[in-house]
């Protein structure tokens, strides 16, 4: 870790309530700090910190902090050489994955769109419980990424695929959900150095049909 990374790690440790205590406000403080150190904390820590679908974590913040403390305790027990090796591999993977970075106003907008999607899914009579869980998990994954300094665009692309599949299955009744997901996708694409110069999917022209005049029956 760099000196700044160590300082951030220690600050998160300092701000985390003791295991077995904590409030929603404490969760938001730790999320804000840890969001600036994607490579500093183990993936399991970030998954638990930003998980909004586990009702135990959502209702009982003391349970979330107990899990977070346990994860960091285990992480700190790993020899430095192994942690460094794992971090290096993760960095290489991150460099290969397309990413996006949002301004605070854009992050707030995407969070609002995610909240609207979650509310619509939860109140919908169209989906069974497994389908609701799948879509809500996708929304939670997107929220984890947009909170980070560099989010993975593939997570947004996956969300677009899931909601597009839902549109194909349930028809126009779920179009408002897909429209919001499309808006999120557009915001993320525009803030990705890998994709901002490429045309949007709906702007890509269809390939012309085959020219049968060049062929013929044998």
Buried (B, 14 or more C-beta within 10 A) or exposed (E): BEEEBEEBBEBBBEEBBEBEEBEEEBBEBBBEBBBBBBBBBBEBBBBBBBBBBBEEBBEEBBBBBBBBBBBBEEBEEEEEEEBEEBBEEBEEEEEEBBBBBBEEEBBEBBBEBBEEBBEBBEEBEBBEEEBBEEBBBBBBBBBBBBBBEBBBBEBBBBBBEBBBEBBEEBEEEBEEBBEBBBEBBBBBBEBBEEBEEEEEEEEEEEEEEEEEEEEEEE
